[in-house]
Amino acid sequence: MNQEKPKQQVKTLSIRIPEDLYLAVSQYALDRELPSINAAVTSLLNNGLRVTGDKESAISEFILELIPEQRLKELASGTIKTS
């Protein structure tokens, strides 16, 4: 018997961000040949909380607007606290 796995629910988050930050994240995705801005943000999170340079600084600020720094540290360390 072939049992199908239950489909995972997908939630979409719609946000407004300044154009320069959007362009910086888009350029980051293009520079690294990532398929999407989602992949760019995921890559940034996977590669560490702090990145250097003007463009990267803008991206860090953008991410910190979405996810508080303490939460990022918890996610990065694997210790997720429930509030």
N, CA, C and O atoms as CSV, one atom per row, in Angstrom:
chain,resi,resn,atom,element,x,y,z
A,1,MET,N,N,0.832,-1.179,0.000
A,1,MET,CA,C,0.000,0.000,0.000
A,1,MET,C,C,0.878,1.244,0.000
A,1,MET,O,O,1.890,1.316,0.697
A,2,ASN,N,N,0.478,2.185,-0.772
A,2,ASN,CA,C,1.203,3.443,-0.850
A,2,ASN,C,C,0.468,4.496,-0.030
A,2,ASN,O,O,-0.588,4.989,-0.426
A,3,GLN,N,N,1.043,4.827,1.113
A,3,GLN,CA,C,0.411,5.828,1.964
A,3,GLN,C,C,0.988,7.200,1.641
A,3,GLN,O,O,2.202,7.395,1.597
A,4,GLU,N,N,0.091,8.129,1.420
A,4,GLU,CA,C,0.538,9.488,1.131
A,4,GLU,C,C,0.842,10.220,2.433
A,4,GLU,O,O,0.138,10.075,3.432
A,5,LYS,N,N,1.900,11.004,2.391
A,5,LYS,CA,C,2.239,11.823,3.553
A,5,LYS,C,C,1.266,12.997,3.605
A,5,LYS,O,O,0.867,13.527,2.569
A,6,PRO,N,N,0.889,13.397,4.810
A,6,PRO,CA,C,0.005,14.561,4.899
A,6,PRO,C,C,0.715,15.805,4.368
A,6,PRO,O,O,1.906,16.007,4.608
A,7,LYS,N,N,-0.028,16.626,3.650
A,7,LYS,CA,C,0.563,17.835,3.087
A,7,LYS,C,C,0.782,18.862,4.190
A,7,LYS,O,O,-0.061,19.058,5.065
A,8,GLN,N,N,1.937,19.510,4.120
A,8,GLN,CA,C,2.274,20.526,5.106
A,8,GLN,C,C,1.571,21.827,4.735
A,8,GLN,O,O,1.555,22.228,3.571
A,9,GLN,N,N,0.995,22.473,5.734
A,9,GLN,CA,C,0.346,23.748,5.484
A,9,GLN,C,C,1.395,24.812,5.226
A,9,GLN,O,O,2.452,24.828,5.857
A,10,VAL,N,N,1.093,25.696,4.296
A,10,VAL,CA,C,1.997,26.787,3.965
A,10,VAL,C,C,1.306,28.096,4.322
A,10,VAL,O,O,0.157,28.330,3.947
A,11,LYS,N,N,2.018,28.937,5.045
A,11,LYS,CA,C,1.485,30.251,5.392
A,11,LYS,C,C,2.315,31.303,4.681
A,11,LYS,O,O,3.537,31.188,4.587
A,12,THR,N,N,1.650,32.314,4.188
A,12,THR,CA,C,2.321,33.391,3.480
A,12,THR,C,C,2.309,34.641,4.336
A,12,THR,O,O,1.280,35.009,4.901
A,13,LEU,N,N,3.453,35.290,4.428
A,13,LEU,CA,C,3.572,36.525,5.177
A,13,LEU,C,C,3.767,37.662,4.189
A,13,LEU,O,O,4.705,37.646,3.391
A,14,SER,N,N,2.898,38.630,4.241
A,14,SER,CA,C,3.008,39.792,3.367
A,14,SER,C,C,3.481,40.974,4.199
A,14,SER,O,O,2.839,41.355,5.178
A,15,ILE,N,N,4.604,41.548,3.803
A,15,ILE,CA,C,5.153,42.681,4.553
A,15,ILE,C,C,5.534,43.799,3.596
A,15,ILE,O,O,5.721,43.577,2.400
A,16,ARG,N,N,5.644,44.985,4.135
A,16,ARG,CA,C,6.139,46.128,3.370
A,16,ARG,C,C,7.539,46.446,3.892
A,16,ARG,O,O,7.755,46.569,5.098
A,17,ILE,N,N,8.490,46.576,2.952
A,17,ILE,CA,C,9.857,46.913,3.346
A,17,ILE,C,C,10.349,48.052,2.463
A,17,ILE,O,O,9.855,48.226,1.349
A,18,PRO,N,N,11.321,48.832,2.948
A,18,PRO,CA,C,11.873,49.904,2.113
A,18,PRO,C,C,12.493,49.331,0.839
A,18,PRO,O,O,13.057,48.237,0.841
A,19,GLU,N,N,12.376,50.092,-0.244
A,19,GLU,CA,C,12.859,49.617,-1.542
A,19,GLU,C,C,14.346,49.267,-1.516
A,19,GLU,O,O,14.754,48.277,-2.123
A,20,ASP,N,N,15.168,50.069,-0.819
A,20,ASP,CA,C,16.605,49.787,-0.807
A,20,ASP,C,C,16.919,48.450,-0.147
A,20,ASP,O,O,17.840,47.751,-0.570
A,21,LEU,N,N,16.157,48.089,0.889
A,21,LEU,CA,C,16.371,46.786,1.521
A,21,LEU,C,C,15.920,45.661,0.603
A,21,LEU,O,O,16.582,44.628,0.507
A,22,TYR,N,N,14.798,45.860,-0.068
A,22,TYR,CA,C,14.319,44.855,-1.022
A,22,TYR,C,C,15.364,44.639,-2.115
A,22,TYR,O,O,15.670,43.503,-2.479
A,23,LEU,N,N,15.906,45.741,-2.635
A,23,LEU,CA,C,16.916,45.637,-3.690
A,23,LEU,C,C,18.189,44.970,-3.178
A,23,LEU,O,O,18.820,44.195,-3.898
A,24,ALA,N,N,18.566,45.269,-1.938
A,24,ALA,CA,C,19.766,44.651,-1.363
A,24,ALA,C,C,19.589,43.144,-1.233
A,24,ALA,O,O,20.494,42.379,-1.567
A,25,VAL,N,N,18.424,42.716,-0.746
A,25,VAL,CA,C,18.169,41.277,-0.607
A,25,VAL,C,C,18.100,40.626,-1.982
A,25,VAL,O,O,18.621,39.528,-2.178
A,26,SER,N,N,17.456,41.303,-2.941
A,26,SER,CA,C,17.380,40.771,-4.306
A,26,SER,C,C,18.773,40.604,-4.896
A,26,SER,O,O,19.070,39.582,-5.517
A,27,GLN,N,N,19.639,41.618,-4.702
A,27,GLN,CA,C,20.998,41.544,-5.233
A,27,GLN,C,C,21.780,40.423,-4.564
A,27,GLN,O,O,22.552,39.722,-5.219
A,28,TYR,N,N,21.581,40.252,-3.262
A,28,TYR,CA,C,22.228,39.149,-2.537
A,28,TYR,C,C,21.834,37.815,-3.167
A,28,TYR,O,O,22.675,36.940,-3.372
A,29,ALA,N,N,20.545,37.673,-3.470
A,29,ALA,CA,C,20.062,36.430,-4.086
A,29,ALA,C,C,20.699,36.237,-5.457
A,29,ALA,O,O,21.125,35.131,-5.790
A,30,LEU,N,N,20.767,37.304,-6.258
A,30,LEU,CA,C,21.362,37.209,-7.593
A,30,LEU,C,C,22.854,36.896,-7.519
A,30,LEU,O,O,23.347,36.044,-8.259
A,31,ASP,N,N,23.578,37.585,-6.624
A,31,ASP,CA,C,25.026,37.379,-6.493
A,31,ASP,C,C,25.364,35.937,-6.147
A,31,ASP,O,O,26.398,35.417,-6.565
A,32,ARG,N,N,24.498,35.300,-5.390
A,32,ARG,CA,C,24.762,33.936,-4.938
A,32,ARG,C,C,23.963,32.897,-5.721
A,32,ARG,O,O,23.913,31.723,-5.355
A,33,GLU,N,N,23.339,33.355,-6.808
A,33,GLU,CA,C,22.542,32.486,-7.679
A,33,GLU,C,C,21.494,31.702,-6.900
A,33,GLU,O,O,21.262,30.522,-7.164
A,34,LEU,N,N,20.868,32.371,-5.940
A,34,LEU,CA,C,19.788,31.756,-5.170
A,34,LEU,C,C,18.481,31.945,-5.939
A,34,LEU,O,O,18.291,32.969,-6.594
A,35,PRO,N,N,17.578,30.962,-5.864
A,35,PRO,CA,C,16.362,31.018,-6.675
A,35,PRO,C,C,15.327,32.041,-6.217
A,35,PRO,O,O,14.417,32.367,-6.979
A,36,SER,N,N,15.441,32.552,-5.001
A,36,SER,CA,C,14.417,33.479,-4.531
A,36,SER,C,C,14.916,34.298,-3.355
A,36,SER,O,O,15.949,33.994,-2.758
A,37,ILE,N,N,14.170,35.336,-3.035
A,37,ILE,CA,C,14.492,36.131,-1.854
A,37,ILE,C,C,14.341,35.272,-0.608
A,37,ILE,O,O,15.111,35.413,0.342
A,38,ASN,N,N,13.352,34.384,-0.606
A,38,ASN,CA,C,13.189,33.449,0.512
A,38,ASN,C,C,14.475,32.667,0.739
A,38,ASN,O,O,14.932,32.518,1.872
A,39,ALA,N,N,15.054,32.171,-0.352
A,39,ALA,CA,C,16.298,31.412,-0.254
A,39,ALA,C,C,17.429,32.306,0.244
A,39,ALA,O,O,18.295,31.851,0.991
A,40,ALA,N,N,17.428,33.575,-0.165
A,40,ALA,CA,C,18.464,34.504,0.284
A,40,ALA,C,C,18.382,34.712,1.786
A,40,ALA,O,O,19.399,34.669,2.479
A,41,VAL,N,N,17.176,34.936,2.291
A,41,VAL,CA,C,17.000,35.148,3.729
A,41,VAL,C,C,17.372,33.885,4.493
A,41,VAL,O,O,18.036,33.961,5.527
A,42,THR,N,N,16.949,32.719,3.994
A,42,THR,CA,C,17.292,31.450,4.632
A,42,THR,C,C,18.802,31.261,4.662
A,42,THR,O,O,19.362,30.843,5.676
A,43,SER,N,N,19.457,31.569,3.550
A,43,SER,CA,C,20.911,31.443,3.470
A,43,SER,C,C,21.594,32.363,4.474
A,43,SER,O,O,22.551,31.964,5.139
A,44,LEU,N,N,21.100,33.596,4.582
A,44,LEU,CA,C,21.676,34.527,5.553
A,44,LEU,C,C,21.539,33.994,6.966
A,44,LEU,O,O,22.479,34.075,7.757
A,45,LEU,N,N,20.374,33.448,7.288
A,45,LEU,CA,C,20.156,32.900,8.626
A,45,LEU,C,C,21.068,31.709,8.882
A,45,LEU,O,O,21.617,31.564,9.974
A,46,ASN,N,N,21.230,30.854,7.866
A,46,ASN,CA,C,22.069,29.669,8.020
A,46,ASN,C,C,23.549,30.017,8.134
A,46,ASN,O,O,24.316,29.280,8.755
A,47,ASN,N,N,23.952,31.136,7.538
A,47,ASN,CA,C,25.366,31.511,7.533
A,47,ASN,C,C,25.769,32.390,8.701
A,47,ASN,O,O,26.922,32.815,8.779
A,48,GLY,N,N,24.852,32.672,9.604
A,48,GLY,CA,C,25.192,33.443,10.799
A,48,GLY,C,C,24.355,34.691,10.947
A,48,GLY,O,O,23.724,35.160,10.001
A,49,LEU,N,N,24.364,35.218,12.163
A,49,LEU,CA,C,23.535,36.379,12.472
A,49,LEU,C,C,24.157,37.673,11.976
A,49,LEU,O,O,23.441,38.598,11.590
A,50,ARG,N,N,25.469,37.748,11.982
A,50,ARG,CA,C,26.151,38.988,11.610
A,50,ARG,C,C,26.851,38.817,10.269
A,50,ARG,O,O,27.578,37.846,10.057
A,51,VAL,N,N,26.630,39.754,9.378
A,51,VAL,CA,C,27.344,39.780,8.108
A,51,VAL,C,C,27.942,41.175,7.964
A,51,VAL,O,O,27.485,42.121,8.606
A,52,THR,N,N,28.962,41.300,7.124
A,52,THR,CA,C,29.677,42.573,7.036
A,52,THR,C,C,29.408,43.278,5.719
A,52,THR,O,O,28.930,42.667,4.763
A,53,GLY,N,N,29.718,44.569,5.671
A,53,GLY,CA,C,29.545,45.357,4.464
A,53,GLY,C,C,28.228,46.112,4.473
A,53,GLY,O,O,27.297,45.753,5.195
A,54,ASP,N,N,28.157,47.165,3.661
A,54,ASP,CA,C,26.966,48.014,3.644
A,54,ASP,C,C,25.718,47.257,3.220
A,54,ASP,O,O,24.693,47.320,3.898
A,55,LYS,N,N,25.798,46.545,2.109
A,55,LYS,CA,C,24.634,45.807,1.610
A,55,LYS,C,C,24.221,44.739,2.612
A,55,LYS,O,O,23.039,44.586,2.922
A,56,GLU,N,N,25.204,44.006,3.112
A,56,GLU,CA,C,24.914,42.950,4.070
A,56,GLU,C,C,24.363,43.517,5.379
A,56,GLU,O,O,23.515,42.898,6.022
A,57,SER,N,N,24.847,44.691,5.767
A,57,SER,CA,C,24.339,45.336,6.978
A,57,SER,C,C,22.861,45.672,6.812
A,57,SER,O,O,22.071,45.492,7.738
A,58,ALA,N,N,22.493,46.158,5.639
A,58,ALA,CA,C,21.088,46.464,5.366
A,58,ALA,C,C,20.240,45.200,5.439
A,58,ALA,O,O,19.116,45.228,5.940
A,59,ILE,N,N,20.781,44.097,4.941
A,59,ILE,CA,C,20.046,42.830,4.979
A,59,ILE,C,C,19.901,42.359,6.421
A,59,ILE,O,O,18.837,41.877,6.810
A,60,SER,N,N,20.971,42.494,7.226
A,60,SER,CA,C,20.888,42.112,8.634
A,60,SER,C,C,19.812,42.902,9.353
A,60,SER,O,O,19.027,42.346,10.121
A,61,GLU,N,N,19.781,44.216,9.096
A,61,GLU,CA,C,18.764,45.059,9.719
A,61,GLU,C,C,17.371,44.623,9.290
A,61,GLU,O,O,16.443,44.594,10.099
A,62,PHE,N,N,17.232,44.287,8.016
A,62,PHE,CA,C,15.949,43.821,7.491
A,62,PHE,C,C,15.502,42.550,8.208
A,62,PHE,O,O,14.339,42.428,8.593
A,63,ILE,N,N,16.417,41.612,8.387
A,63,ILE,CA,C,16.086,40.358,9.066
A,63,ILE,C,C,15.730,40.618,10.526
A,63,ILE,O,O,14.785,40.030,11.051
A,64,LEU,N,N,16.484,41.496,11.180
A,64,LEU,CA,C,16.211,41.793,12.587
A,64,LEU,C,C,14.882,42.519,12.772
A,64,LEU,O,O,14.287,42.458,13.848
A,65,GLU,N,N,14.412,43.211,11.722
A,65,GLU,CA,C,13.080,43.815,11.779
A,65,GLU,C,C,12.016,42.721,11.817
A,65,GLU,O,O,10.975,42.873,12.458
A,66,LEU,N,N,12.292,41.622,11.125
A,66,LEU,CA,C,11.320,40.525,11.050
A,66,LEU,C,C,11.402,39.606,12.260
A,66,LEU,O,O,10.381,39.171,12.792
A,67,ILE,N,N,12.628,39.312,12.690
A,67,ILE,CA,C,12.844,38.342,13.764
A,67,ILE,C,C,13.758,38.981,14.803
A,67,ILE,O,O,14.875,39.372,14.463
A,68,PRO,N,N,13.324,39.102,16.058
A,68,PRO,CA,C,14.176,39.701,17.091
A,68,PRO,C,C,15.513,38.960,17.226
A,68,PRO,O,O,15.577,37.745,17.039
A,69,GLU,N,N,16.579,39.705,17.553
A,69,GLU,CA,C,17.920,39.126,17.635
A,69,GLU,C,C,17.986,37.950,18.604
A,69,GLU,O,O,18.624,36.941,18.302
A,70,GLN,N,N,17.339,38.061,19.761
A,70,GLN,CA,C,17.365,36.961,20.732
A,70,GLN,C,C,16.759,35.702,20.125
A,70,GLN,O,O,17.271,34.602,20.332
A,71,ARG,N,N,15.679,35.860,19.383
A,71,ARG,CA,C,15.022,34.714,18.735
A,71,ARG,C,C,15.961,34.089,17.700
A,71,ARG,O,O,16.034,32.865,17.588
A,72,LEU,N,N,16.679,34.925,16.945
A,72,LEU,CA,C,17.637,34.407,15.969
A,72,LEU,C,C,18.734,33.603,16.661
A,72,LEU,O,O,19.131,32.538,16.188
A,73,LYS,N,N,19.221,34.129,17.792
A,73,LYS,CA,C,20.268,33.419,18.536
A,73,LYS,C,C,19.752,32.070,19.029
A,73,LYS,O,O,20.470,31.071,18.989
A,74,GLU,N,N,18.507,32.049,19.493
A,74,GLU,CA,C,17.914,30.793,19.960
A,74,GLU,C,C,17.779,29.805,18.805
A,74,GLU,O,O,18.075,28.619,18.954
A,75,LEU,N,N,17.330,30.300,17.656
A,75,LEU,CA,C,17.191,29.427,16.486
A,75,LEU,C,C,18.553,28.903,16.045
A,75,LEU,O,O,18.695,27.726,15.714
A,76,ALA,N,N,19.564,29.793,16.042
A,76,ALA,CA,C,20.904,29.399,15.608
A,76,ALA,C,C,21.531,28.385,16.556
A,76,ALA,O,O,22.244,27.480,16.121
A,77,SER,N,N,21.265,28.537,17.857
A,77,SER,CA,C,21.873,27.635,18.835
A,77,SER,C,C,21.065,26.357,19.036
A,77,SER,O,O,21.549,25.386,19.617
A,78,GLY,N,N,19.827,26.374,18.547
A,78,GLY,CA,C,18.975,25.199,18.708
A,78,GLY,C,C,18.212,25.185,20.013
A,78,GLY,O,O,17.504,24.221,20.305
A,79,THR,N,N,18.343,26.246,20.810
A,79,THR,CA,C,17.592,26.328,22.068
A,79,THR,C,C,16.452,27.317,21.898
A,79,THR,O,O,16.614,28.517,22.119
A,80,ILE,N,N,15.323,26.811,21.513
A,80,ILE,CA,C,14.166,27.663,21.273
A,80,ILE,C,C,13.337,27.717,22.544
A,80,ILE,O,O,12.869,26.694,23.043
A,81,LYS,N,N,13.162,28.925,23.059
A,81,LYS,CA,C,12.386,29.114,24.284
A,81,LYS,C,C,10.946,29.446,23.924
A,81,LYS,O,O,10.682,30.174,22.967
A,82,THR,N,N,10.032,28.908,24.694
A,82,THR,CA,C,8.635,29.264,24.496
A,82,THR,C,C,8.260,30.317,25.515
A,82,THR,O,O,8.598,30.210,26.694
A,83,SER,N,N,7.555,31.339,25.048
A,83,SER,CA,C,7.178,32.432,25.952
A,83,SER,C,C,5.818,32.194,26.540
A,83,SER,O,O,5.333,33.009,27.325
